[in-house]
Amino acid sequence: MPQPPLAQGANRWLVGCVWVRYNGTMIQIVDYGMGNLRSVQKAFEKLSVPAAICTNPADIESCEKLVLPGVGAFRDAIAELRRQGFVEPIKAHLAADKPFLGICLGLQLLFDVSYEDGTWEGLGALPGKVVRFPESPDLKVPHMGWNRVAAADGCPIFAGIPPESFFYFVHSYYVVPEDPAVVAGRTEYGETFASVVQRGNLFATQFHPEKSQKFGLQLLTNFASLNVCVTPGI
């Protein structure tokens, strides 16, 4: 629903806050056919946070916060996002620096390119690439199970979470950002890799917070609690 014209002398910032809160669904979870949507939605429900499954790309414009989950192959995921018309609305949400949470494949899709079974162009929101864990007799791939995350100091989605807490991972590929400043968490698995990224209000995790018990729920609580206001058009 479009925002109404402002009354003369109205506070544009305050009107933007109120409009988003009461006319847009607080959190939208993108449904492009490749995400564990219901488990993510149920995690938010457990926190009494309203979160809707988004099947219409047009709905992204009015949402306050956006979640992009994902499981499966990068090639299929980016193809579905393009086919269903989600790419440009997601990019617009990111360009507006509105809160965004990518989960697992939703993290990898943010980058320029993935080398999973070929070479596939991603959303290009963050410079970098997606590569496979190296083959090693001592390293099982996929990386599956609980592992520590060393979060960067001050990362808001880790507020109230003890240092080096465990989260649940399932993946064979990991991201290699060009800019080390976007790395907000690191994990060891044969080598150190970026398991969390942040740029402004863009956050993404390689692990699954919805499967990570109390610390995962705390992370989702922190994301849902991020303050955001938009400036309405006139």
C-alpha positions as CSV (number, residue, x, y, z in Angstrom):
1,M,0.0,0.0,0.0
2,P,1.5,3.4,-1.0
3,Q,2.3,5.9,1.8
4,P,-0.2,8.8,2.0
5,P,0.8,12.4,1.3
6,L,2.3,14.2,4.3
7,A,0.2,17.0,6.0
8,Q,1.9,20.4,6.1
9,G,4.4,20.6,8.9
10,A,4.4,16.9,9.6
11,N,7.6,15.2,10.9
12,R,8.6,13.1,7.9
13,W,10.9,10.8,10.0
14,L,8.2,10.1,12.6
15,V,5.5,9.5,10.0
16,G,7.8,7.1,8.3
17,C,8.3,5.1,11.5
18,V,4.5,5.0,12.2
19,W,3.6,4.1,8.7
20,V,6.0,1.2,8.5
21,R,5.0,-0.2,11.9
22,Y,1.3,-0.2,11.2
23,N,0.9,-0.6,7.5
24,G,3.7,-3.0,6.5
25,T,4.3,-6.5,7.8
26,M,7.2,-6.3,10.2
27,I,9.2,-9.2,8.7
28,Q,8.8,-10.9,5.3
29,I,10.4,-14.3,4.6
30,V,11.1,-14.7,0.9
31,D,9.5,-17.8,-0.6
32,Y,11.2,-18.8,-3.8
33,G,10.9,-22.5,-3.4
34,M,14.3,-23.2,-1.8
35,G,14.1,-22.4,1.8
36,N,13.2,-24.0,5.1
37,L,10.5,-21.2,5.4
38,R,8.2,-22.7,8.0
39,S,11.0,-23.5,10.5
40,V,12.2,-19.9,10.2
41,Q,8.7,-18.6,10.6
42,K,8.0,-20.9,13.6
43,A,11.2,-19.5,15.3
44,F,9.8,-16.0,15.0
45,E,6.4,-17.2,16.2
46,K,8.1,-18.6,19.3
47,L,9.4,-15.1,19.9
48,S,5.9,-13.6,19.4
49,V,7.3,-11.7,16.3
50,P,5.0,-11.3,13.3
51,A,6.7,-12.8,10.2
52,A,4.9,-13.5,6.9
53,I,5.8,-15.8,4.0
54,C,6.4,-13.6,1.0
55,T,5.3,-15.1,-2.3
56,N,4.7,-11.7,-4.1
57,P,7.8,-9.6,-4.9
58,A,5.7,-6.5,-4.7
59,D,5.2,-7.1,-0.9
60,I,8.9,-6.5,-0.2
61,E,8.6,-2.8,-0.8
62,S,6.4,-2.3,2.3
63,C,8.1,-4.7,4.7
64,E,10.3,-3.4,7.5
65,K,12.7,-6.3,7.6
66,L,13.5,-9.0,5.1
67,V,14.7,-12.6,5.6
68,L,16.2,-14.6,2.7
69,P,16.7,-18.3,3.8
70,G,17.9,-21.0,1.5
71,V,18.9,-24.6,1.1
72,G,20.1,-26.4,-2.0
73,A,22.1,-25.4,-5.1
74,F,23.2,-21.9,-5.7
75,R,22.5,-22.2,-9.5
76,D,18.9,-23.2,-8.9
77,A,18.3,-20.6,-6.2
78,I,19.5,-17.6,-8.2
79,A,17.6,-18.9,-11.2
80,E,14.3,-19.0,-9.1
81,L,14.9,-15.6,-7.6
82,R,15.2,-14.2,-11.1
83,R,12.4,-16.2,-12.6
84,Q,9.9,-15.1,-9.9
85,G,10.9,-11.5,-10.0
86,F,12.5,-11.2,-6.5
87,V,16.0,-9.9,-7.5
88,E,15.2,-6.2,-8.1
89,P,12.9,-5.9,-5.0
90,I,15.6,-7.5,-2.8
91,K,18.3,-5.2,-4.3
92,A,16.0,-2.2,-3.6
93,H,15.6,-3.3,0.0
94,L,19.3,-3.6,0.4
95,A,20.0,-0.3,-1.3
96,A,17.6,1.4,1.2
97,D,19.7,-0.2,4.1
98,K,16.6,-1.7,5.6
99,P,17.3,-4.7,7.9
100,F,18.0,-7.9,6.0
101,L,19.0,-11.3,7.2
102,G,20.4,-14.0,4.9
103,I,20.5,-17.5,6.2
104,C,22.8,-20.3,4.8
105,L,22.3,-20.1,1.0
106,G,20.8,-16.7,1.6
107,L,24.2,-15.6,2.7
108,Q,26.0,-17.0,-0.4
109,L,23.5,-15.5,-2.8
110,L,24.6,-12.0,-1.7
111,F,28.0,-12.3,-3.3
112,D,29.2,-11.8,-6.9
113,V,29.9,-15.3,-8.0
114,S,29.6,-18.9,-6.9
115,Y,31.8,-21.8,-8.1
116,E,29.3,-24.5,-7.1
117,D,29.2,-26.9,-10.0
118,G,30.1,-24.2,-12.5
119,T,30.3,-20.4,-12.4
120,W,27.1,-18.6,-11.4
121,E,26.4,-14.9,-10.9
122,G,24.9,-13.9,-7.6
123,L,23.1,-10.8,-6.4
124,G,26.3,-8.8,-6.3
125,A,25.4,-7.0,-3.1
126,L,28.8,-7.9,-1.5
127,P,32.0,-8.3,-3.5
128,G,33.4,-11.8,-3.2
129,K,33.0,-15.4,-4.2
130,V,31.6,-18.7,-2.9
131,V,34.0,-21.7,-2.9
132,R,33.9,-25.3,-1.8
133,F,35.8,-26.6,1.3
134,P,39.1,-28.2,0.1
135,E,39.2,-32.0,-0.2
136,S,41.0,-33.5,2.8
137,P,41.0,-37.0,4.4
138,D,40.6,-35.3,7.8
139,L,37.7,-33.0,6.7
140,K,34.2,-34.2,6.2
141,V,32.2,-32.2,3.6
142,P,29.6,-31.0,4.0
143,H,30.4,-29.3,7.3
144,M,27.5,-30.5,9.3
145,G,26.7,-30.0,13.0
146,W,27.5,-27.6,15.8
147,N,30.5,-25.2,15.6
148,R,31.7,-22.1,17.3
149,V,31.3,-18.6,15.9
150,A,33.7,-15.9,16.9
151,A,31.6,-12.8,16.5
152,A,33.0,-9.3,16.0
153,D,32.7,-7.0,18.9
154,G,29.6,-4.8,18.7
155,C,27.7,-6.8,16.1
156,P,24.1,-6.0,17.0
157,I,22.6,-9.4,16.2
158,F,25.0,-11.0,18.7
159,A,23.9,-8.8,21.6
160,G,23.5,-11.0,24.7
161,I,25.2,-14.0,23.1
162,P,28.3,-15.3,24.9
163,P,31.6,-15.2,22.9
164,E,32.4,-18.3,20.9
165,S,28.9,-19.7,21.1
166,F,27.9,-22.7,19.1
167,F,25.5,-22.6,16.1
168,Y,24.3,-25.3,13.7
169,F,25.8,-25.5,10.3
170,V,25.0,-27.6,7.1
171,H,27.1,-26.5,4.0
172,S,29.8,-27.6,1.6
173,Y,30.6,-24.0,0.3
174,Y,31.6,-20.9,2.1
175,V,31.9,-17.2,1.2
176,V,35.2,-15.3,0.6
177,P,34.5,-11.6,0.9
178,E,36.8,-9.2,-0.9
179,D,36.4,-6.7,1.9
180,P,37.4,-8.1,5.3
181,A,35.5,-5.3,7.0
182,V,32.2,-7.0,6.2
183,V,33.2,-10.1,8.1
184,A,31.3,-10.1,11.4
185,G,31.9,-13.6,12.5
186,R,34.5,-16.4,11.8
187,T,34.4,-20.2,12.3
188,E,37.1,-22.8,12.1
189,Y,36.6,-25.9,9.9
190,G,39.9,-27.0,8.4
191,E,40.5,-23.3,7.9
192,T,39.0,-20.0,9.1
193,F,36.0,-18.9,7.1
194,A,33.5,-16.0,7.2
195,S,30.4,-17.4,8.9
196,V,28.7,-14.0,9.5
197,V,28.7,-10.8,7.4
198,Q,27.4,-7.3,8.1
199,R,27.3,-4.1,6.1
200,G,25.0,-1.5,7.7
201,N,21.7,-3.2,8.3
202,L,22.6,-6.1,6.1
203,F,23.3,-9.3,8.1
204,A,23.8,-12.8,6.9
205,T,24.9,-16.1,8.6
206,Q,26.2,-19.3,7.2
207,F,24.7,-21.2,10.1
208,H,21.0,-21.7,10.7
209,P,19.8,-19.6,13.7
210,E,16.4,-21.2,13.5
211,K,18.1,-24.6,14.3
212,S,20.5,-23.2,16.9
213,Q,18.4,-23.3,20.0
214,K,18.6,-20.5,22.5
215,F,21.5,-18.6,21.0
216,G,19.8,-18.8,17.5
217,L,16.6,-17.5,19.0
218,Q,18.5,-14.7,20.7
219,L,20.0,-13.8,17.3
220,L,16.6,-13.7,15.7
221,T,15.3,-11.6,18.6
222,N,18.1,-9.1,18.1
223,F,17.4,-8.9,14.4
224,A,13.6,-8.4,15.0
225,S,14.5,-5.7,17.5
226,L,16.6,-3.6,15.2
227,N,15.3,0.0,14.9
228,V,14.4,1.2,11.5
229,C,12.5,4.1,10.1
230,V,11.9,5.1,6.5
231,T,11.3,8.5,5.0
232,P,8.0,8.6,3.2
233,G,7.8,10.1,-0.2
234,I,5.9,13.3,-0.8
